[in-house]
Every structure is written in structure tokens, then in C-alpha cells.
Amino acid sequence: MSVHEAITRHTRSMHAHLEAFQLLDRQREEAIDQALALCAAGQPFTVDAINRVTTQINEHAKHGISPTRPYVTEAMVKEYANRSSR
């Protein structure tokens, strides 16, 4: 295999890795938005879906160049919802 082919294969691999990260990150943001909407409406909510995707993101990051994301607590959601409603 030529150097050019190796570089191309590596670049494609990194691009695919980042695309997968972007998909997971969008899913995490959607879960955060859902939790915030429920919290703002005074409804019960959990951060389970957020942290499930966060675990996937952090595992994915071990195999490439994508960043990790912090886990979210219910207190964090409540604090953000309170700040946003002002």
C-alpha cells in the first residue's frame, strides 16, 4: 500500500469517527432539551437518557479524536432551567 492510500484510509477513518460523534452529540443535546422542557414545565424528569448517550460518547472517544462529555445531574438541569427562565 502506498503512503497516499494509507493517509487516505486514515483520513476517512477519522472522518467517520467524527461523524459518529456528531450523531451521538445531537442525540445527547436532544435528551438534554427534553429534560429541560419537562423541568421547566414542572414535570418529573430523569437524566438517564442523557447519561446513557454520554457513556456512548465517552467510550467512542477512546477510539479516536473526538472529545468526551461530562455526565449530567438532575441538579444541573434544574439550575440551567432556573437560569433560562429569568
The first five atom37 places (N, CA, C, CB, O) and aatype in JSON, in Angstrom:
{
  "aatype": [12, 15, 19, 8, 6, 0, 9, 16, 1, 8, 16, 1, 15, 12, 8, 0, 8, 10, 6, 0, 13, 5, 10, 10, 3, 1, 5, 1, 6, 6, 0, 9, 3, 5, 0, 10, 0, 10, 4, 0, 0, 7, 5, 14, 13, 16, 19, 3, 0, 9, 2, 1, 19, 16, 16, 5, 9, 2, 6, 8, 0, 11, 8, 7, 9, 15, 14, 16, 1, 14, 18, 19, 16, 6, 0, 12, 19, 11, 6, 18, 0, 2, 1, 15, 15, 1],
  "atom_mask": [
    [1, 1, 1, 1, 1],
    [1, 1, 1, 1, 1],
    [1, 1, 1, 1, 1],
    [1, 1, 1, 1, 1],
    [1, 1, 1, 1, 1],
    [1, 1, 1, 1, 1],
    [1, 1, 1, 1, 1],
    [1, 1, 1, 1, 1],
    [1, 1, 1, 1, 1],
    [1, 1, 1, 1, 1],
    [1, 1, 1, 1, 1],
    [1, 1, 1, 1, 1],
    [1, 1, 1, 1, 1],
    [1, 1, 1, 1, 1],
    [1, 1, 1, 1, 1],
    [1, 1, 1, 1, 1],
    [1, 1, 1, 1, 1],
    [1, 1, 1, 1, 1],
    [1, 1, 1, 1, 1],
    [1, 1, 1, 1, 1],
    [1, 1, 1, 1, 1],
    [1, 1, 1, 1, 1],
    [1, 1, 1, 1, 1],
    [1, 1, 1, 1, 1],
    [1, 1, 1, 1, 1],
    [1, 1, 1, 1, 1],
    [1, 1, 1, 1, 1],
    [1, 1, 1, 1, 1],
    [1, 1, 1, 1, 1],
    [1, 1, 1, 1, 1],
    [1, 1, 1, 1, 1],
    [1, 1, 1, 1, 1],
    [1, 1, 1, 1, 1],
    [1, 1, 1, 1, 1],
    [1, 1, 1, 1, 1],
    [1, 1, 1, 1, 1],
    [1, 1, 1, 1, 1],
    [1, 1, 1, 1, 1],
    [1, 1, 1, 1, 1],
    [1, 1, 1, 1, 1],
    [1, 1, 1, 1, 1],
    [1, 1, 1, 0, 1],
    [1, 1, 1, 1, 1],
    [1, 1, 1, 1, 1],
    [1, 1, 1, 1, 1],
    [1, 1, 1, 1, 1],
    [1, 1, 1, 1, 1],
    [1, 1, 1, 1, 1],
    [1, 1, 1, 1, 1],
    [1, 1, 1, 1, 1],
    [1, 1, 1, 1, 1],
    [1, 1, 1, 1, 1],
    [1, 1, 1, 1, 1],
    [1, 1, 1, 1, 1],
    [1, 1, 1, 1, 1],
    [1, 1, 1, 1, 1],
    [1, 1, 1, 1, 1],
    [1, 1, 1, 1, 1],
    [1, 1, 1, 1, 1],
    [1, 1, 1, 1, 1],
    [1, 1, 1, 1, 1],
    [1, 1, 1, 1, 1],
    [1, 1, 1, 1, 1],
    [1, 1, 1, 0, 1],
    [1, 1, 1, 1, 1],
    [1, 1, 1, 1, 1],
    [1, 1, 1, 1, 1],
    [1, 1, 1, 1, 1],
    [1, 1, 1, 1, 1],
    [1, 1, 1, 1, 1],
    [1, 1, 1, 1, 1],
    [1, 1, 1, 1, 1],
    [1, 1, 1, 1, 1],
    [1, 1, 1, 1, 1],
    [1, 1, 1, 1, 1],
    [1, 1, 1, 1, 1],
    [1, 1, 1, 1, 1],
    [1, 1, 1, 1, 1],
    [1, 1, 1, 1, 1],
    [1, 1, 1, 1, 1],
    [1, 1, 1, 1, 1],
    [1, 1, 1, 1, 1],
    [1, 1, 1, 1, 1],
    [1, 1, 1, 1, 1],
    [1, 1, 1, 1, 1],
    [1, 1, 1, 1, 1]
  ],
  "atom_positions": [
    [[0.85, -1.18, 0.0], [0.0, 0.0, 0.0], [0.89, 1.24, 0.0], [-0.97, 0.0, 1.23], [1.9, 1.31, 0.71]],
    [[0.51, 2.18, -0.79], [1.29, 3.41, -0.87], [1.0, 4.31, 0.33], [1.0, 4.16, -2.19], [-0.02, 4.15, 1.02]],
    [[1.87, 5.23, 0.56], [1.69, 6.19, 1.64], [0.4, 6.98, 1.41], [2.9, 7.14, 1.75], [-0.34, 7.25, 2.36]],
    [[0.16, 7.35, 0.17], [-1.06, 8.1, -0.16], [-2.31, 7.32, 0.23], [-1.08, 8.44, -1.66], [-3.23, 7.88, 0.82]],
    [[-2.35, 6.05, -0.1], [-3.5, 5.21, 0.24], [-3.67, 5.08, 1.75], [-3.36, 3.82, -0.39], [-4.79, 5.11, 2.26]],
    [[-2.57, 4.94, 2.46], [-2.62, 4.83, 3.92], [-3.15, 6.12, 4.55], [-1.23, 4.5, 4.49], [-3.97, 6.08, 5.47]],
    [[-2.69, 7.24, 4.05], [-3.17, 8.53, 4.56], [-4.65, 8.7, 4.25], [-2.35, 9.69, 3.95], [-5.41, 9.16, 5.1]],
    [[-5.05, 8.34, 3.05], [-6.46, 8.44, 2.67], [-7.33, 7.56, 3.56], [-6.65, 8.05, 1.19], [-8.38, 8.0, 4.03]],
    [[-6.89, 6.33, 3.8], [-7.66, 5.42, 4.65], [-7.77, 5.98, 6.07], [-7.01, 4.02, 4.67], [-8.83, 5.93, 6.69]],
    [[-6.67, 6.5, 6.59], [-6.67, 7.07, 7.93], [-7.6, 8.29, 8.0], [-5.24, 7.46, 8.35], [-8.36, 8.44, 8.96]],
    [[-7.54, 9.15, 7.01], [-8.38, 10.34, 6.98], [-9.86, 9.96, 6.93], [-8.03, 11.22, 5.77], [-10.68, 10.56, 7.63]],
    [[-10.2, 8.98, 6.13], [-11.59, 8.51, 6.05], [-12.05, 7.93, 7.39], [-11.75, 7.46, 4.94], [-13.18, 8.14, 7.81]],
    [[-11.16, 7.21, 8.03], [-11.48, 6.62, 9.33], [-11.75, 7.71, 10.37], [-10.34, 5.72, 9.8], [-12.72, 7.62, 11.13]],
    [[-10.92, 8.73, 10.4], [-11.11, 9.83, 11.35], [-12.39, 10.6, 11.03], [-9.9, 10.78, 11.32], [-13.1, 11.03, 11.94]],
    [[-12.68, 10.79, 9.75], [-13.9, 11.48, 9.35], [-15.13, 10.69, 9.81], [-13.94, 11.69, 7.82], [-16.08, 11.26, 10.34]],
    [[-15.11, 9.38, 9.61], [-16.22, 8.53, 10.05], [-16.36, 8.59, 11.57], [-16.01, 7.07, 9.58], [-17.48, 8.61, 12.1]],
    [[-15.24, 8.61, 12.27], [-15.27, 8.69, 13.73], [-15.95, 9.99, 14.17], [-13.83, 8.6, 14.3], [-16.79, 9.97, 15.07]],
    [[-15.59, 11.1, 13.55], [-16.17, 12.38, 13.92], [-17.64, 12.48, 13.54], [-15.39, 13.51, 13.27], [-18.42, 13.11, 14.25]],
    [[-18.03, 11.88, 12.43], [-19.45, 11.86, 12.06], [-20.26, 11.09, 13.09], [-19.64, 11.25, 10.66], [-21.36, 11.52, 13.46]],
    [[-19.74, 9.97, 13.56], [-20.43, 9.19, 14.58], [-20.53, 10.0, 15.88], [-19.69, 7.85, 14.84], [-21.56, 9.97, 16.55]],
    [[-19.47, 10.72, 16.22], [-19.51, 11.58, 17.4], [-20.6, 12.64, 17.26], [-18.14, 12.25, 17.62], [-21.35, 12.88, 18.2]],
    [[-20.68, 13.27, 16.1], [-21.69, 14.32, 15.89], [-23.1, 13.77, 16.06], [-21.53, 14.95, 14.51], [-23.97, 14.44, 16.62]],
    [[-23.34, 12.57, 15.58], [-24.65, 11.94, 15.73], [-24.96, 11.72, 17.21], [-24.71, 10.6, 14.96], [-26.04, 12.05, 17.68]],
    [[-24.01, 11.15, 17.93], [-24.21, 10.93, 19.37], [-24.4, 12.24, 20.11], [-23.02, 10.16, 19.95], [-25.23, 12.33, 21.01]],
    [[-23.64, 13.26, 19.75], [-23.75, 14.55, 20.42], [-25.12, 15.18, 20.17], [-22.64, 15.5, 19.94], [-25.69, 15.8, 21.08]],
    [[-25.65, 15.03, 18.96], [-27.01, 15.53, 18.68], [-28.04, 14.79, 19.53], [-27.35, 15.36, 17.17], [-28.96, 15.4, 20.06]],
    [[-27.88, 13.47, 19.66], [-28.8, 12.69, 20.49], [-28.74, 13.16, 21.95], [-28.46, 11.19, 20.4], [-29.76, 13.25, 22.62]],
    [[-27.54, 13.46, 22.42], [-27.37, 13.94, 23.79], [-28.05, 15.29, 23.96], [-25.88, 14.04, 24.16], [-28.73, 15.52, 24.96]],
    [[-27.86, 16.19, 23.01], [-28.48, 17.51, 23.09], [-30.01, 17.41, 23.07], [-28.01, 18.39, 21.93], [-30.69, 18.15, 23.78]],
    [[-30.55, 16.5, 22.26], [-32.0, 16.29, 22.24], [-32.5, 15.8, 23.59], [-32.38, 15.29, 21.13], [-33.54, 16.24, 24.07]],
    [[-31.76, 14.88, 24.21], [-32.14, 14.38, 25.53], [-32.08, 15.49, 26.57], [-31.23, 13.21, 25.94], [-32.93, 15.57, 27.46]],
    [[-31.08, 16.35, 26.47], [-30.97, 17.5, 27.38], [-32.15, 18.43, 27.17], [-29.64, 18.26, 27.16], [-32.75, 18.89, 28.15]],
    [[-32.49, 18.72, 25.93], [-33.63, 19.6, 25.64], [-34.93, 19.03, 26.2], [-33.77, 19.82, 24.13], [-35.75, 19.77, 26.74]],
    [[-35.12, 17.73, 26.08], [-36.33, 17.09, 26.62], [-36.38, 17.21, 28.14], [-36.38, 15.6, 26.21], [-37.43, 17.53, 28.7]],
    [[-35.26, 16.96, 28.8], [-35.22, 17.08, 30.26], [-35.47, 18.52, 30.69], [-33.86, 16.6, 30.8], [-36.19, 18.76, 31.66]],
    [[-34.89, 19.48, 29.98], [-35.11, 20.89, 30.3], [-36.57, 21.29, 30.13], [-34.23, 21.78, 29.44], [-37.12, 22.02, 30.95]],
    [[-37.2, 20.81, 29.06], [-38.61, 21.14, 28.82], [-39.49, 20.58, 29.93], [-39.06, 20.59, 27.45], [-40.39, 21.26, 30.42]],
    [[-39.23, 19.34, 30.32], [-40.01, 18.74, 31.41], [-39.79, 19.49, 32.72], [-39.65, 17.26, 31.58], [-40.74, 19.77, 33.45]],
    [[-38.55, 19.82, 33.0], [-38.22, 20.54, 34.23], [-38.89, 21.91, 34.25], [-36.69, 20.7, 34.37], [-39.47, 22.31, 35.26]],
    [[-38.82, 22.63, 33.15], [-39.41, 23.96, 33.06], [-40.93, 23.91, 33.23], [-39.06, 24.62, 31.72], [-41.54, 24.86, 33.72]],
    [[-41.53, 22.79, 32.81], [-42.98, 22.63, 32.94], [-43.38, 22.08, 34.3], [-43.5, 21.72, 31.83], [-44.57, 21.86, 34.56]],
    [[-42.4, 21.85, 35.16], [-42.7, 21.32, 36.49], [-43.0, 19.83, 36.49], [0.0, 0.0, 0.0], [-43.55, 19.31, 37.46]],
    [[-42.66, 19.16, 35.43], [-42.91, 17.72, 35.3], [-41.7, 16.93, 35.81], [-43.22, 17.34, 33.83], [-40.58, 17.44, 35.82]],
    [[-41.93, 15.68, 36.22], [-40.79, 14.86, 36.63], [-39.91, 14.52, 35.42], [-41.27, 13.56, 37.31], [-40.4, 14.36, 34.3]],
    [[-38.62, 14.42, 35.65], [-37.67, 14.1, 34.58], [-36.51, 13.32, 35.16], [-37.17, 15.4, 33.86], [-36.29, 13.33, 36.38]],
    [[-35.77, 12.66, 34.3], [-34.53, 11.99, 34.72], [-33.43, 12.38, 33.73], [-34.71, 10.43, 34.78], [-33.7, 12.91, 32.65]],
    [[-32.22, 12.12, 34.13], [-31.08, 12.37, 33.27], [-30.52, 11.06, 32.71], [-29.97, 13.13, 34.03], [-29.43, 11.03, 32.14]],
    [[-31.28, 9.98, 32.86], [-30.81, 8.66, 32.42], [-30.49, 8.63, 30.93], [-31.87, 7.61, 32.73], [-29.44, 8.13, 30.54]],
    [[-31.38, 9.16, 30.11], [-31.14, 9.15, 28.65], [-29.92, 9.98, 28.3], [-32.39, 9.68, 27.9], [-29.13, 9.6, 27.43]],
    [[-29.76, 11.11, 28.96], [-28.6, 11.98, 28.71], [-27.31, 11.22, 29.02], [-28.69, 13.28, 29.56], [-26.38, 11.2, 28.22]],
    [[-27.28, 10.62, 30.19], [-26.05, 9.96, 30.63], [-25.79, 8.65, 29.9], [-26.11, 9.71, 32.11], [-24.65, 8.21, 29.8]],
    [[-26.84, 8.02, 29.39], [-26.66, 6.82, 28.57], [-25.9, 7.19, 27.29], [-28.04, 6.16, 28.22], [-24.96, 6.5, 26.89]],
    [[-26.3, 8.29, 26.66], [-25.61, 8.75, 25.45], [-24.22, 9.28, 25.81], [-26.44, 9.85, 24.73], [-23.27, 9.1, 25.04]],
    [[-24.1, 9.92, 26.97], [-22.79, 10.41, 27.41], [-21.8, 9.26, 27.55], [-22.92, 11.16, 28.75], [-20.64, 9.39, 27.16]],
    [[-22.26, 8.14, 28.09], [-21.4, 6.96, 28.2], [-20.95, 6.49, 26.82], [-22.13, 5.82, 28.93], [-19.79, 6.15, 26.62]],
    [[-21.88, 6.48, 25.86], [-21.53, 6.08, 24.5], [-20.5, 7.04, 23.89], [-22.8, 6.02, 23.61], [-19.55, 6.61, 23.24]],
    [[-20.7, 8.33, 24.12], [-19.76, 9.33, 23.59], [-18.37, 9.12, 24.19], [-20.26, 10.77, 23.9], [-17.37, 9.13, 23.47]],
    [[-18.31, 8.93, 25.5], [-17.02, 8.79, 26.16], [-16.32, 7.5, 25.76], [-17.2, 8.83, 27.67], [-15.09, 7.47, 25.66]],
    [[-17.07, 6.43, 25.54], [-16.47, 5.18, 25.04], [-15.97, 5.38, 23.61], [-17.5, 4.02, 25.09], [-14.88, 4.92, 23.26]],
    [[-16.76, 6.06, 22.81], [-16.39, 6.34, 21.42], [-15.1, 7.17, 21.36], [-17.53, 7.08, 20.69], [-14.25, 6.94, 20.5]],
    [[-14.95, 8.11, 22.28], [-13.78, 8.99, 22.3], [-12.48, 8.23, 22.57], [-13.96, 10.07, 23.35], [-11.4, 8.69, 22.2]],
    [[-12.59, 7.07, 23.2], [-11.39, 6.27, 23.48], [-10.76, 5.71, 22.21], [-11.74, 5.13, 24.43], [-9.61, 5.27, 22.23]],
    [[-11.51, 5.72, 21.12], [-11.06, 5.09, 19.88], [-10.77, 6.09, 18.77], [-12.09, 4.09, 19.41], [-10.72, 5.71, 17.6]],
    [[-10.6, 7.35, 19.12], [-10.34, 8.34, 18.07], [-10.04, 9.7, 18.66], [0.0, 0.0, 0.0], [-9.51, 9.82, 19.76]],
    [[-10.4, 10.71, 17.89], [-10.01, 12.08, 18.24], [-11.17, 12.93, 18.74], [-9.4, 12.74, 17.05], [-11.01, 14.14, 18.9]],
    [[-12.32, 12.34, 18.99], [-13.47, 13.13, 19.44], [-13.36, 13.44, 20.93], [-14.79, 12.38, 19.15], [-12.7, 12.72, 21.68]],
    [[-14.02, 14.52, 21.37], [-13.96, 14.9, 22.78], [-14.9, 14.05, 23.63], [-14.32, 16.37, 22.94], [-15.76, 13.34, 23.12]],
    [[-14.7, 14.13, 24.93], [-15.61, 13.49, 25.87], [-16.64, 14.52, 26.32], [-14.83, 12.89, 27.1], [-16.51, 15.71, 26.04]],
    [[-17.65, 14.05, 27.03], [-18.68, 14.93, 27.57], [-18.88, 14.59, 29.04], [-20.02, 14.79, 26.78], [-18.75, 13.43, 29.43]],
    [[-19.19, 15.59, 29.87], [-19.42, 15.32, 31.29], [-20.81, 14.71, 31.52], [-19.27, 16.61, 32.12], [-21.74, 14.93, 30.74]],
    [[-20.92, 13.94, 32.6], [-22.22, 13.42, 32.98], [-23.05, 14.55, 33.57], [-22.08, 12.25, 34.0], [-22.51, 15.52, 34.11]],
    [[-24.37, 14.42, 33.46], [-25.3, 15.46, 33.88], [-26.07, 14.97, 35.09], [-26.26, 15.85, 32.72], [-26.48, 13.81, 35.16]],
    [[-26.28, 15.86, 36.06], [-27.09, 15.54, 37.23], [-28.44, 16.26, 37.11], [-26.36, 15.93, 38.55], [-28.58, 17.22, 36.35]],
    [[-29.41, 15.8, 37.89], [-30.71, 16.48, 37.9], [-30.55, 17.91, 38.4], [-31.72, 15.71, 38.77], [-31.24, 18.81, 37.94]],
    [[-29.65, 18.11, 39.35], [-29.41, 19.46, 39.88], [-28.9, 20.39, 38.78], [-28.4, 19.41, 41.04], [-29.27, 21.57, 38.75]],
    [[-28.07, 19.88, 37.9], [-27.56, 20.7, 36.79], [-28.7, 21.13, 35.87], [-26.49, 19.93, 35.99], [-28.74, 22.28, 35.43]],
    [[-29.62, 20.22, 35.58], [-30.76, 20.54, 34.72], [-31.64, 21.58, 35.39], [-31.58, 19.26, 34.4], [-32.06, 22.55, 34.75]],
    [[-31.92, 21.4, 36.67], [-32.76, 22.35, 37.41], [-32.11, 23.74, 37.44], [-33.01, 21.85, 38.84], [-32.78, 24.75, 37.24]],
    [[-30.81, 23.77, 37.7], [-30.1, 25.05, 37.75], [-30.16, 25.76, 36.4], [-28.63, 24.84, 38.16], [-30.41, 26.97, 36.34]],
    [[-29.93, 25.03, 35.32], [-29.96, 25.64, 33.99], [-31.38, 26.1, 33.65], [-29.46, 24.64, 32.92], [-31.56, 27.18, 33.08]],
    [[-32.38, 25.29, 33.98], [-33.77, 25.67, 33.71], [-34.14, 26.94, 34.47], [-34.73, 24.52, 34.08], [-34.84, 27.8, 33.94]],
    [[-33.68, 27.05, 35.7], [-33.97, 28.26, 36.5], [-33.28, 29.48, 35.92], [-33.52, 28.05, 37.95], [-33.87, 30.56, 35.89]],
    [[-32.04, 29.34, 35.47], [-31.33, 30.47, 34.87], [-31.96, 30.88, 33.55], [-29.85, 30.11, 34.64], [-32.02, 32.07, 33.23]],
    [[-32.44, 29.92, 32.79], [-33.02, 30.2, 31.47], [-34.38, 30.86, 31.56], [-33.13, 28.93, 30.67], [-34.79, 31.57, 30.64]],
    [[-35.09, 30.64, 32.66], [-36.45, 31.17, 32.77], [-36.47, 32.62, 33.24], [-37.26, 30.32, 33.72], [-37.53, 33.23, 33.3]],
    [[-35.34, 33.16, 33.57], [-35.29, 34.55, 34.06], [-35.3, 35.54, 32.95], [-34.08, 34.78, 34.91], [-35.27, 36.75, 33.19]]
  ]
}
